[in-house]
Amino acid sequence: MTRALTRLREAGARAWWYVRELNGEHAYDRYVAHARSHDPHVRVLSRREFENRRIDRRDADPREGGGCC
């Protein structure tokens, strides 16, 4: 029973990682880790600021289909 539960938890963790990766939620975590690794005293953007900038960049990129009209 314990082994089956452990395998189920591991499978759930992998599935959750995959969903977050497809959603782009890991992008903020990677950004924070990268920013702090270069300078621990740097001001890190809040999640909202990061997402707003990411959306603005995506909308300005013609390859993403933003700004077509």
C-alpha positions in Angstrom: 0.0 0.0 0.0 2.8 2.5 0.9 4.7 1.8 -2.3 1.6 2.3 -4.4 0.9 5.6 -2.6 4.5 6.8 -3.1 4.3 5.9 -6.8 0.9 7.7 -7.1 2.4 10.9 -5.4 5.4 10.8 -7.7 3.1 10.5 -10.8 1.0 13.4 -9.5 4.1 15.5 -9.0 5.3 14.8 -12.5 1.9 15.6 -13.9 1.7 18.9 -11.9 5.2 19.9 -13.2 4.1 19.2 -16.8 0.9 21.3 -16.4 2.9 24.2 -14.9 5.5 23.9 -17.7 2.8 24.1 -20.4 1.1 27.0 -18.6 4.3 28.9 -18.4 4.2 29.2 -14.6 7.7 27.9 -14.3 8.9 31.0 -16.2 8.5 33.2 -13.1 10.3 30.7 -10.9 13.2 30.5 -13.4 13.3 34.3 -13.6 13.6 34.7 -9.8 16.3 32.0 -9.5 18.3 33.6 -12.4 18.0 37.2 -11.1 19.0 36.2 -7.6 21.9 34.0 -8.8 23.5 37.0 -10.5 22.9 39.6 -7.8 21.2 38.7 -4.5 20.4 42.3 -3.8 18.6 43.1 -7.1 15.0 44.0 -6.9 13.0 41.1 -8.3 9.8 41.9 -10.1 6.6 40.8 -8.5 4.7 38.0 -10.2 2.1 40.5 -11.5 4.8 42.8 -12.9 6.6 39.8 -14.5 3.4 38.5 -16.1 2.4 42.0 -17.4 5.8 42.4 -19.0 5.7 38.9 -20.5 2.2 39.6 -22.0 3.4 42.9 -23.4 6.4 41.2 -25.0 4.2 38.5 -26.4 1.7 41.0 -27.8 4.4 43.1 -29.4 5.9 40.0 -31.2 4.5 39.6 -34.7 5.3 35.9 -34.6 2.9 35.4 -31.7 0.0 37.0 -33.7 -0.2 40.2 -31.5 -0.6 43.6 -33.0 -1.9 42.4 -36.3 -4.4 45.2 -36.9 
